[in-house]
């Protein structure tokens, strides 16, 4: 089946690494492709050892749609050249995998009777129309994967039980006010690679949400959107056309832990703007047009990872990263990436990185492949 696819002070004589940029690992990147087997593992974890097992093509129960593989409560119909959602799907199905087909439309009764469905995978089809009543039977649906289709808008009447929505790589230009208003349990939304502009995010578009994770990367944003959910922990706006971070752009998002702004056109970060995100652990500002280290980093007590590689930074001051007072920083840095900047790294004072946990966490130089 084809898949669609996560302390000690630095000594003054420390060696500064000139290798590749630091890369944080160990967390699930929702922007990457996923495998249905990962979803099965999640289901097992969340259901604490339920009867959801691996798919065995020899165990095809009565009522399994033609060409599909059914095992217990998992129905896999991926890559079957289907033009419509098949009929006769067992009513106790928990995971329905329809990825990699040629489905163009979701009809009103396509999911009739599937009251127990937990996850629905519709990735890599040609879906451009969804009936407004199509999801009404899915009162227990938690994960809906709609990426790589041709949707012009977010489908209406999404199940109130949804926790995760991936609608990456569609044709969405507008998110209307109230689109997510009934989705109070939603935790993660992936909206990347849609032709969204700031004007396409209407005021009130995200009203009612209490998200942890939001990605609107590879879109057409020119600034940090306003009125996103205030309790966001992760906000990813990489690969847009953002040109600056103004003073109050981040003022609503004080709970942010991770902020992704890499691969934009950012030249200016207004002094004081980062003070609005005091809990930030990781910030990506790589591949922009910055000519200096952003002001305010020494006052961010919990910041651990800073991506600044591939900018136009030519100098690094001794107090650009670390506070001057002892004990002001609660956690040391474990990654500072300054790779691919016009910096004479031998001129940087070693004391500049006095609040870095390990010398290998600092990356300078111009790496040549």
SULQUI-V977142 format. One record per helix or strand of 2 or more residues. SS is the DSSP state (H for helix, E for strand). FROM is the first residue (numbers start at 0). TO is the last residue. Records with the same first field share a line. If there is no record, write none. Layout:
SS=FROM-TO, FROM-TO
//
This chain:
H=35-45, 197-199, 272-275, 296-298, 344-346, 349-352, 358-360
E=68-70, 73-75, 94-96, 104-105, 118-120, 128-129, 142-144, 163-165, 187-189, 212-214, 233-235, 243-244, 257-259, 267-268, 281-283, 304-306, 334-336, 361-362
//
